[in-house]
Amino acid sequence: MTAYLALIRRHPIKSVGGEGLEQVTLQAGQRLPGDREWAILTEAGERHALASQTEGQPDRWLPKSCFLRGVASPALQAVTGGWQGDQLVLDHPAQSRITLAPARDGARLIDWLRPLWPADAPQPTRLVRGAGVWTDQKSPLISVLSLSSLAELETRTGGTLGTHRWRGNLWVAGWPPFAERDLIGRTIRIGAVALRVAEPIGRCDATSADTATGLRDRDMVATLSGLYGHTDFGVFAEVVTGGTIRLQDQVHA
């Protein structure tokens, strides 16, 4: 079976929602455009943000501990939605739909998310736009995952896990299960784009939440460790040669 690009996913706000794309243009040495462009600072993260900011916005990359994340609140994993025109439209099974323009509606978003966030955790303070992009890694990497690996994991766990809990960017169909782990250090091509596979993605407890309900349905970290002897799922890659990639483009390894 010829491998091909099956899904392109972007997450405009870190840990909050996500959307599918039919195509995207990648640039060498850059992350996926618009992915984790916005994030919600917490009280604990403010001291890092205030240490370096320009015109009220952080002007350097900040660590993931500064922000609202699914690892601290499984309920966040059930937020869905993305851009519709110039506004973001978000849904959650326990909340009414919200439509917002991030540049001016950060306070509304925080009020909407507050019931989904633990009362005993550092509270959300403001929605900020990235100086670069608010990915967990400081390096400009894109996540690449395999539908075959997901299918094998679902078979071994006896349940449907779905793609959304992994919050990946590019999903490939047609590779043998977990073949992506053997590609580290090699270059793959999707259409005209070349990506160097850099490292595996180590998973945290955010992946333990069912994205349909926002409830923790398993210990995914322990599951991966027990089944495979590690907690990795998917790989990170760096864009070497930019260009536009589209759904159904062939993937050559």
Secondary structure, 3 states (H helix, E strand, C coil): CCCEEEEEEECCECCECEEEECEEEECCCCCCCCCCCEEEEEHHHHHHHHCCEECCEECCCCCHHHECCCCCCHHHHHCEEEEECCEEEEEECCEEEEEECCCCCHHHHHHHHHHHCCCCCCCEEEEEECCCCCCCCCCCCEEEEEHHHHHHHHHHHCCCCCCHHHCCCEEEECCCCCHHHHHCCCEEEECCEEEEEEEEEECCHHHHEECCCCEECCCHHHHHHHHHCCCEEEEEEEEEECEEEECCCEEEC
